Amino acid sequence: MNEKWFKDSHLCTICDALIEITRKDEFRNIWHCGGEANLLSVEDATIQPTNERETMETYGATVTPAVPNEYNSNLLVTYKKIAGTYAQPEAPEYITQKVVDLEWSLEQGRRADDLYNGLRLKVNELEELLVELYNPNYTKEEALQQIAELFGFELSKTVTVTGTINFEVTVQVPLDEIDNFDAHYKLGDELSLTSYGNDVEVNDWSIEDTDVDWN
């Protein structure tokens, strides 16, 4: 509960002293010199408690950290590395890094924390899902499908496809090379087979035969 406080201003009738008193109860207006202290003014001096965090959340306020006018990302910073174990006394290890490298390390740590927390939630959900799937009414395929959906996996299988592709190309052949033109050799060097989709990968291909139309 807040207590009411007052700030009084008094003037002594004998020594003309100006007296300022902060109080929460009645003030005796007799000064040390024996004179009366005449009341000049009374002000509310109650300090209201504040919760800065709650106030910011209530009114949607944001706090922007101050950025130094001259921020040097290449500044060298020395800090003590936290030991991996405290089982035995260890000599402290100090590391010196540039600010920019330290910033990157901190960002990587935050990303790792976010990834871990996300996976931890998935594992908790998996534990609950396994209890539910431990039911003879579920088939193996249904159980695997639900687990895959939980982790965002797309169940797939790689298959090998063989076939025959017919092609038709035009080639500019110099007149003085017509007699020695080898279409099979030419296309073997300059013709290629590629895939535009991520789910199709060309492992091998070859030209079986070629037929040249000189008309």
TARA-V60171 format. One record per helix or strand. SS is the DSSP state (~ for helix, > for strand). FROM is the first residue (numbers start at 1). TO is the last residue. If there is no record, write none. Layout:
SS,FROM,TO + SS,FROM,TO
This chain:
>,6,12 + >,18,23 + >,30,30 + >,36,44 + ~,52,59 + >,76,81 + >,93,98 + ~,99,133 + ~,140,151 + ~,175,180 + ~,183,190
